Amino acid sequence: MKKQIPKSLQNMIDVVREHFPEDEGMVKLFENCYTNTLDTTVKRKEDGTTYVITGDIPAMWLRDSVAQVRPYLIPAREDTDIADMLVGLVKRQMFYINYDAYANAFNEEPNGACWEKDETEMGPYIWERKYEIDSLCYPLQLAYLIWKNTGRTDQFDGEFVKAVERVLEVWETEQYHEEKSPYSFVRKNCYFTDTLSRGGKGALVKSGIGLTWSGFRPSDDACVYGYLVPSNMFASVVLGYVEKICQEVLHLPELAERAGKLGHEIHEAIEEQAVVHNEHYGDIYAYELDGYGQFHLMDDANVPSLLSMSYLGYEGRNPQTAENTRNFILSDGNPYYYKGAVAQGIGSPHTPVNYIWHISLAMQGLTSGKREEKLRILQLIKNTDGGKQMMHEGFHVDNPALYTREWFSWANAMFCELMLDYCGLRVIK
């Protein structure tokens, strides 16, 4: 049974209705997607924390749980209960990071449930232990955005400080993955993208080049080369947030300096190591690299992506490089850019060929400076819901009735954020 819509969310729906007075289908789609996360995935715990399942899987991903609630940062400015829910989520996430900073998804209780019996250091709270840089970025980003959008600082408690120290330790360690990392991951009897090579260490990378290693992408697929550039971009931005929090709120100058130093190292390494020359597009950012000269030119629908650079707040040395990269990844040069009779856009090796993701379409709109382009994409998204009035993971470029995941909470949230952006309502960064 559908819960009563909070007044703050109803206000957002009313704003959308004002912008689309003659398109009730668009308004209804927004209402469904905007209320779905709160209705179906958010659980408020007695200890004041918040547990958010990813949707059709009964576990909480650190990444997804932030992306799912991000559009609620706007009403949280006026709605204390929504703000409490968000702060509770941060507190839950910090508990999990301190429990195991290499895990990506967690159980609500220490019941030992898991996706697979993988060969890695599991614990009863861990649903899956695929190490992904972005799993640590997103909770720190949410803590910062709550502060900037609501003024709240009660999320910056002792557990938060402990988690920051743990994240810094992991990212510093993974700058020397070959020599220092304690992490390995092996999954038996699976597709190769679900496990790491070399006994769980992953493909060989060159240590000490400034970048920090990631085992898996935000799709939960294994990295081909261990230095995942979009995730390093995200880490450099988030470290700037941590530096500011430690300076202005926590008054921890040494921790601020440590975060700032690491963020600078990663940023400089991206600009020096990840920019490659393409004969058709000029200087562009690689998606992955190994430090020995091998790199991957592509982009994936999952965020962080190269498409999401400006959305995440990453600024490189040369704006032209970012523009060239965007031109490349929104073209046939990107092996995961698909065109069909109904739509064209970025998909993922995580889903079948010729399947475009609603997440990447929303991101394309959010990172466009053109209002008419945002509207075009909103209309495209509306017309490719397969009649479900929800967002999917991926849909076929020729037939939106063919899709993966009947509804996908992360994609719902991305559509809502694009809609609110179009209506002039934006998360303060």
C-alpha positions in Angstrom: 0.0 0.0 0.0 1.4 3.4 -1.0 2.4 5.6 1.9 1.2 9.2 2.3 3.4 11.6 0.4 5.2 14.0 2.7 4.3 17.6 2.1 7.8 18.6 1.1 7.8 15.9 -1.6 4.3 17.0 -2.7 5.7 20.5 -3.1 8.3 19.2 -5.6 5.6 17.3 -7.5 3.5 20.5 -7.7 6.5 22.4 -9.1 6.9 19.7 -11.8 3.2 20.0 -12.6 3.6 23.7 -13.1 6.2 23.1 -15.7 4.3 20.3 -17.4 0.6 21.5 -17.1 -0.5 19.6 -20.1 1.6 16.4 -19.7 0.0 14.5 -16.8 2.0 11.4 -17.9 5.3 13.2 -17.2 4.0 14.4 -13.9 2.8 10.9 -12.9 6.2 9.4 -14.0 8.0 11.9 -11.7 5.7 11.2 -8.8 6.1 7.5 -9.1 9.9 7.7 -9.3 10.2 10.4 -6.6 8.1 8.6 -4.0 9.2 5.0 -4.8 12.5 5.1 -2.9 10.9 6.4 0.2 8.0 4.0 -0.1 9.9 0.8 -0.9 13.6 1.0 0.0 14.1 3.2 3.1 13.9 1.7 6.5 14.3 3.9 9.6 16.0 2.0 12.4 15.3 2.4 16.2 18.9 3.5 16.7 18.3 6.5 14.5 20.2 5.2 11.5 18.7 4.5 8.0 19.0 1.4 6.0 18.3 1.6 2.2 18.0 -1.5 0.1 19.1 -1.2 -3.5 15.6 -2.2 -4.7 15.1 -5.7 -6.0 18.1 -7.1 -3.9 17.7 -7.1 -0.1 21.0 -5.5 0.7 22.4 -1.9 0.9 25.0 -0.8 -1.5 27.1 2.2 -0.2 27.0 3.8 -3.6 23.4 3.1 -4.6 22.0 4.2 -1.2 23.4 7.7 -1.7 22.3 8.0 -5.3 18.8 6.8 -4.4 18.2 9.6 -1.8 20.2 12.5 -3.4 17.0 14.2 -4.9 15.7 14.4 -1.3 18.4 16.8 -0.4 16.3 19.6 -1.9 13.2 19.1 0.3 15.4 18.3 3.3 16.3 22.1 3.5 12.8 22.6 4.9 11.8 19.1 6.1 13.5 18.1 9.3 12.3 14.5 9.1 13.8 14.0 5.6 17.0 15.6 6.8 17.0 13.2 9.8 16.6 10.3 7.4 19.6 11.4 5.4 21.8 12.0 8.5 20.7 8.5 9.7 21.9 7.0 6.4 25.3 8.7 6.7 25.6 7.3 10.3 24.7 3.8 9.0 27.2 4.1 6.2 30.0 5.2 8.5 29.4 2.1 10.7 29.7 -0.1 7.6 32.9 1.6 6.4 34.5 1.2 9.8 33.3 -2.5 9.8 35.0 -3.2 6.4 36.1 -0.4 4.0 36.7 -2.9 1.2 33.1 -4.1 1.1 30.5 -2.6 -1.3 27.2 -4.0 0.0 25.9 -4.8 3.5 23.2 -6.7 5.3 20.8 -4.9 7.7 21.7 -7.4 10.5 24.8 -9.6 11.0 23.1 -12.6 9.5 25.8 -13.8 7.2 23.6 -13.5 4.1 25.7 -12.9 0.9 25.6 -12.8 -2.9 28.1 -15.6 -3.2 30.6 -17.5 -0.9 33.6 -15.6 -2.3 37.2 -16.1 -1.4 37.9 -12.9 0.5 37.7 -11.8 4.1 33.9 -11.9 4.7 32.0 -11.0 7.8 28.3 -11.4 8.9 27.3 -7.9 7.9 28.9 -8.2 4.4 26.6 -9.0 1.4 29.4 -8.5 -1.1 33.1 -7.5 -0.8 34.0 -6.1 -4.2 36.3 -3.2 -3.6 35.3 -0.1 -5.5 36.7 3.4 -4.9 33.2 5.0 -5.4 31.7 3.0 -2.6 33.8 5.1 -0.2 33.3 8.4 -2.2 29.5 8.4 -2.1 29.0 8.4 1.7 31.5 11.2 2.2 29.9 13.1 -0.6 26.4 12.7 1.0 27.7 13.9 4.4 29.1 17.0 2.8 26.0 17.7 0.7 23.7 17.4 3.8 25.9 20.1 5.4 25.7 22.4 2.4 22.0 21.9 1.8 20.6 21.9 5.3 23.3 23.2 7.6 23.3 20.0 9.6 26.6 18.9 11.1 25.5 16.1 13.5 26.6 13.6 10.9 30.2 14.6 11.6 30.6 12.6 14.8 33.4 10.4 16.1 32.4 7.5 13.8 32.6 9.8 10.8 36.2 10.9 11.8 37.2 7.2 12.2 35.7 6.4 8.8 37.6 9.3 7.2 40.8 8.0 8.6 40.0 4.5 7.4 39.2 5.8 3.8 42.4 7.8 3.7 44.3 4.7 4.8 42.8 2.5 2.2 43.3 5.0 -0.7 46.9 5.6 0.4 47.5 1.9 0.6 46.0 1.3 -2.8 48.4 3.7 -4.4 50.8 0.9 -3.8 48.4 -2.0 -4.5 51.1 -4.5 -5.6 53.3 -4.0 -2.5 50.9 -3.0 0.3 47.3 -4.1 -0.3 45.8 -6.8 1.9 42.8 -7.1 -0.4 42.0 -9.9 -2.8 38.8 -11.3 -4.3 38.0 -14.6 -6.1 34.6 -15.8 -7.1 34.5 -19.3 -8.4 32.4 -20.6 -11.4 31.4 -17.2 -12.6 31.7 -14.9 -15.6 35.2 -13.3 -15.8 33.9 -9.8 -14.9 32.8 -11.0 -11.5 36.2 -12.0 -10.2 39.8 -10.7 -10.2 42.8 -12.3 -11.9 46.1 -13.3 -10.5 44.7 -15.1 -7.5 42.4 -12.2 -6.6 44.9 -9.3 -7.0 43.6 -8.1 -10.4 45.7 -7.1 -13.5 49.2 -5.8 -12.8 49.5 -2.1 -12.2 52.5 0.2 -11.7 52.6 1.5 -8.1 53.5 4.9 -6.9 52.1 7.0 -9.9 49.7 8.9 -7.7 46.4 7.2 -8.7 44.6 4.8 -6.3 43.6 1.3 -7.3 40.1 -0.1 -7.7 39.2 -3.7 -8.1 35.8 -3.1 -9.5 33.8 -0.5 -11.4 30.6 1.1 -10.2 28.8 -1.5 -12.2 30.3 -4.1 -9.9 32.2 -5.4 -12.9 36.0 -6.1 -12.6 38.3 -3.4 -13.9 40.3 -4.3 -17.0 43.1 -2.0 -15.7 43.2 -1.2 -12.0 43.4 2.6 -12.2 39.8 3.6 -12.8 39.9 7.2 -13.9 36.3 8.4 -13.2 36.5 7.0 -9.7 39.9 8.7 -9.1 38.3 11.9 -10.3 35.5 11.4 -7.8 38.0 10.6 -5.0 39.9 13.8 -5.7 36.7 15.9 -5.4 35.5 14.1 -2.2 38.9 14.6 -0.6 38.4 18.3 -1.1 35.1 18.0 0.7 36.8 16.1 3.6 39.5 18.8 3.8 36.9 21.5 4.1 34.9 19.6 6.7 38.0 19.0 8.8 39.0 22.6 8.6 35.6 24.4 9.1 33.6 22.0 11.2 35.8 19.4 12.9 38.8 21.7 13.4 41.2 18.8 12.7 44.0 20.6 10.7 46.3 17.5 10.4 43.5 15.4 9.0 42.5 18.2 6.7 46.1 18.5 5.4 46.3 14.7 4.9 43.1 14.7 2.8 44.2 17.8 0.8 47.6 16.3 0.0 46.1 13.0 -1.2 43.4 14.8 -3.2 46.1 16.9 -4.9 48.3 13.8 -5.7 45.4 12.0 -7.3 44.3 15.1 -9.3 47.8 15.7 -10.6 48.2 12.0 -11.5 45.0 12.1 -13.5 46.1 15.1 -15.5 49.6 13.6 -16.1 48.7 9.9 -16.6 45.1 9.7 -17.9 45.1 12.2 -20.8 45.8 10.4 -24.1 45.7 11.8 -27.6 43.1 10.4 -30.0 43.5 11.2 -33.7 39.8 12.0 -34.2 38.9 13.8 -30.9 42.2 15.2 -29.7 43.3 14.9 -26.0 40.8 12.9 -24.0 40.6 11.1 -20.7 41.1 7.3 -20.7 38.5 5.3 -18.7 41.1 3.0 -17.2 44.9 2.6 -17.3 47.6 0.4 -15.7 50.5 2.9 -15.3 52.6 0.9 -17.8 51.2 2.6 -20.9 48.1 0.4 -21.5 44.7 2.2 -21.3 41.0 1.7 -22.1 39.0 4.2 -24.2 35.3 3.9 -23.3 32.7 5.0 -20.9 30.1 3.1 -18.8 26.6 4.1 -17.9 27.3 3.7 -14.2 28.3 6.8 -12.1 31.1 7.8 -11.6 31.7 7.9 -15.3 33.6 10.2 -17.6 30.2 11.7 -18.7 29.6 12.7 -15.0 32.8 14.7 -14.6 31.2 18.1 -14.2 28.3 16.6 -12.2 30.8 15.2 -9.7 32.6 18.6 -9.6 35.9 17.5 -11.2 37.8 20.2 -13.0 40.9 19.4 -15.0 43.7 21.6 -16.2 42.2 22.0 -19.7 38.5 22.4 -20.2 39.0 21.4 -23.8 40.1 17.9 -22.7 36.8 17.4 -20.9 34.8 18.7 -23.9 36.8 16.4 -26.3 36.1 13.4 -23.9 32.4 14.2 -23.9 32.4 14.3 -27.7 34.2 10.9 -27.8 32.0 9.1 -25.3 28.8 10.3 -27.0 29.9 8.9 -30.3 30.5 5.6 -32.0 34.1 5.9 -30.8 32.8 4.7 -27.4 32.2 0.9 -27.8 29.2 1.2 -25.4 27.4 4.0 -27.2 24.5 2.5 -29.0 22.1 3.9 -31.7 18.7 2.5 -32.7 15.3 3.4 -34.0 14.0 4.7 -30.7 17.1 6.0 -28.9 20.8 6.5 -28.7 23.0 6.7 -25.7 25.5 5.0 -23.4 25.0 1.4 -22.1 27.3 -0.9 -20.3 29.2 -4.2 -20.6 27.1 -5.1 -17.6 24.0 -5.4 -19.8 23.4 -6.8 -23.3 24.6 -5.1 -26.4 22.3 -2.3 -27.7 20.8 -1.6 -24.3 20.9 2.0 -23.2 20.7 3.0 -19.5 18.3 5.5 -18.1 21.0 6.5 -15.7 23.3 7.6 -18.5 20.5 9.4 -20.3 19.7 11.4 -17.2 23.4 12.1 -16.7 23.7 13.3 -20.3 20.9 15.8 -19.5 22.3 16.9 -16.1 25.7 17.7 -17.7 24.2 19.5 -20.7 24.2 23.3 -20.5 21.2 23.5 -22.9 17.7 23.6 -21.5 16.2 22.2 -24.7 18.5 19.2 -24.5 17.4 18.5 -20.9 13.8 18.6 -22.1 14.5 16.3 -25.1 16.1 13.7 -22.8 13.2 14.0 -20.3 10.8 13.2 -23.1 13.0 10.4 -24.4 13.1 8.8 -20.9 9.3 9.1 -20.6 8.9 7.4 -23.9 11.2 4.5 -23.0 9.7 3.3 -19.7 8.2 0.2 -21.4 4.8 1.2 -20.0 5.9 0.6 -16.4 6.0 4.2 -15.2 9.4 3.5 -13.6 13.0 3.6 -14.8 14.8 0.5 -15.9 18.5 -0.4 -15.8 18.8 -0.8 -19.6 16.4 -0.9 -22.5 16.8 -1.9 -26.2 17.5 0.9 -28.6 14.9 -0.4 -31.0 12.2 -1.6 -28.5 11.8 -0.1 -25.0 9.5 -3.1 -24.1 12.8 -5.1 -23.9 14.6 -4.1 -20.7 16.6 -5.2 -17.7 15.1 -4.7 -14.2 11.4 -3.7 -14.2 12.3 -0.9 -11.8 15.6 0.4 -10.6 15.7 2.8 -7.7 19.0 4.5 -8.7 17.7 5.2 -12.2 14.4 6.5 -10.7 16.5 9.0 -8.6 18.6 10.1 -11.6 15.5 10.9 -13.6 14.1 12.8 -10.7 17.2 14.8 -10.3 17.2 15.7 -14.0 13.6 16.8 -13.8 14.2 19.0 -10.7 17.3 20.5 -12.4 15.1 21.3 -15.4 12.6 23.0 -13.1 15.4 25.1 -11.5 15.7 23.0 -8.3 19.3 21.9 -7.8 21.4 20.2 -5.1 23.8 22.8 -3.6 27.4 21.6 -4.0 
